[in-house]
Each structure stands twice: as structure tokens, then as C-alpha cells.
Amino acid sequence: MSSETTAAAVQYRLKEWAEQIRECQNRPAGMSVVDWCATRSITKANYYYRLRRVRQACLENLPPEAVAQQIVPLNTSLLQQETQSGSGIQQGISVSVNGFSIHVTQSTPMPLLAAVLKVVRNAE
């Protein structure tokens, strides 16, 4: 089999897997990933393998400048006044990632923020 044929087969498979992942992410409320996988006759481990491979392919196809950018510049005018229960008003920014909201202030330790974002990025 030629490398072009193999590459085409891999791309076709990744396209199918990406569609399955979209279907799983749009599954009915209350249905677990395990239940969704059972209805498709695939294992949970196989689903997460496919998810990892699709994510990896997406990352490999990002332009180099997108991968190199690790810190997103933020215009300070985007900072807003937020009230947090019991702690008064704190200036900061709210970030939403994978359905999770994180409120970041100037006093948020960067190692803590990095660790939380890593966990949220890999969350289901």
C-alpha cells in the first residue's frame, strides 16, 4: 500500500472518529459516555483513544504561530468588577473552558492557574 493510500485511509478514519466525538458530545442530557459507547458497540477506552487521536491531528494542523502563542495578550479594559459572595468586589476576568468557568484575579497564583487550566482542558 502506498503512503498516499495510507494517509488517505488515516484521514478518512479521523474524519469518522471526529463525527463520532461530535455525536457523543451532543448526546442526550443524563446519558454517560459509557452508555453512549455501549449504544455504538465501542468501549470507553476506544472512545478516548479516538478522541486523543483526533485532538492530536487537530493540533498538528494548527499554524505554527498558533502553537507558539502560549500567553494571550489581554486588554486591561476587559477586566470587570465582579462580586464574590462574602469577599466584596474583586477586579478580574472570568474564563470559560470546556463548560467550566474560572474567575482569575491579579492575585491568582500562576502555577495554580496553569494547573487548573491543564485539568479543565483534559476534562470530559
C-alpha positions as CSV (number, residue, x, y, z in Angstrom):
1,M,0.0,0.0,0.0
2,S,1.4,3.4,-0.9
3,S,2.0,6.1,1.6
4,E,-0.7,8.3,-0.1
5,T,-3.3,5.5,0.2
6,T,-2.3,5.0,3.9
7,A,-2.5,8.8,4.5
8,A,-6.0,8.9,2.9
9,A,-7.2,6.0,5.0
10,V,-5.9,7.7,8.2
11,Q,-7.7,10.9,7.2
12,Y,-10.9,9.1,6.4
13,R,-10.8,7.3,9.8
14,L,-10.0,10.5,11.7
15,K,-13.0,12.1,9.9
16,E,-15.3,9.3,11.0
17,W,-13.9,9.5,14.6
18,A,-14.4,13.3,14.7
19,E,-18.1,12.8,13.7
20,Q,-18.5,10.1,16.5
21,I,-16.9,12.5,19.0
22,R,-19.4,15.3,18.0
23,E,-22.3,12.8,18.3
24,C,-21.1,11.8,21.8
25,Q,-20.6,15.5,22.9
26,N,-24.2,16.1,21.7
27,R,-25.6,13.0,23.5
28,P,-28.8,13.4,25.5
29,A,-28.6,15.1,28.9
30,G,-28.1,12.5,31.6
31,M,-26.5,9.9,29.2
32,S,-23.0,9.0,30.3
33,V,-20.1,8.4,27.9
34,V,-20.1,4.7,28.9
35,D,-23.8,4.4,28.0
36,W,-23.3,6.3,24.7
37,C,-20.4,4.0,23.8
38,A,-22.5,0.9,24.6
39,T,-25.1,2.0,22.1
40,R,-22.4,2.3,19.5
41,S,-20.7,-1.0,20.4
42,I,-17.4,0.6,21.3
43,T,-15.5,0.6,24.6
44,K,-14.9,3.7,26.7
45,A,-11.2,3.2,26.2
46,N,-11.6,3.1,22.5
47,Y,-13.7,6.3,22.5
48,Y,-11.0,8.1,24.5
49,Y,-8.3,6.7,22.2
50,R,-10.2,8.2,19.2
51,L,-10.7,11.5,21.0
52,R,-7.0,11.7,21.7
53,R,-6.0,10.9,18.1
54,V,-8.5,13.5,16.7
55,R,-7.2,16.2,19.1
56,Q,-3.6,15.3,18.2
57,A,-4.4,15.6,14.5
58,C,-6.1,19.0,15.1
59,L,-3.1,20.2,17.0
60,E,-0.7,19.0,14.2
61,N,-2.7,21.0,11.7
62,L,-2.6,24.3,13.6
63,P,-0.5,27.0,12.1
64,P,2.9,27.3,13.9
65,E,2.2,30.7,15.2
66,A,-0.9,29.4,17.0
67,V,1.1,26.7,18.7
68,A,3.9,29.1,19.7
69,Q,1.4,31.5,21.3
70,Q,1.2,30.5,25.0
71,I,0.1,33.7,26.6
72,V,-2.9,35.5,25.2
73,P,-2.5,39.3,25.4
74,L,-5.4,40.8,27.4
75,N,-6.6,44.3,27.1
76,T,-7.0,45.6,30.7
77,S,-10.2,47.3,29.7
78,L,-11.7,43.8,29.5
79,L,-11.3,43.4,33.3
80,Q,-14.5,43.7,35.1
81,Q,-15.7,44.3,38.6
82,E,-17.2,41.1,40.0
83,T,-18.8,40.5,43.3
84,Q,-17.9,37.3,45.0
85,S,-20.0,36.1,47.9
86,G,-18.6,37.3,51.2
87,S,-15.4,38.7,49.8
88,G,-16.5,42.1,48.4
89,I,-15.6,43.3,44.9
90,Q,-12.6,41.9,43.2
91,Q,-11.3,43.0,39.8
92,G,-10.6,40.1,37.5
93,I,-11.6,38.2,34.4
94,S,-13.8,35.1,34.1
95,V,-12.6,32.5,31.7
96,S,-14.8,29.7,30.3
97,V,-13.1,26.5,29.1
98,N,-14.9,23.2,28.3
99,G,-18.0,24.4,30.2
100,F,-16.1,25.4,33.3
101,S,-15.9,29.0,34.5
102,I,-12.8,30.3,36.3
103,H,-12.5,33.7,37.8
104,V,-9.0,35.0,37.7
105,T,-7.7,38.0,39.7
106,Q,-4.4,39.7,39.8
107,S,-3.6,37.7,43.0
108,T,-4.3,34.3,41.4
109,P,-1.0,32.3,41.6
110,M,0.1,31.5,38.0
111,P,1.1,27.9,38.9
112,L,-2.4,27.3,40.3
113,L,-4.0,28.8,37.2
114,A,-1.8,26.7,34.9
115,A,-2.6,23.5,36.9
116,V,-6.4,24.3,36.8
117,L,-6.4,25.0,33.1
118,K,-4.5,21.8,32.4
119,V,-7.1,19.8,34.3
120,V,-10.0,21.6,32.7
121,R,-8.6,21.3,29.2
122,N,-8.4,17.5,29.6
123,A,-11.8,17.2,31.3
124,E,-14.6,15.4,29.7
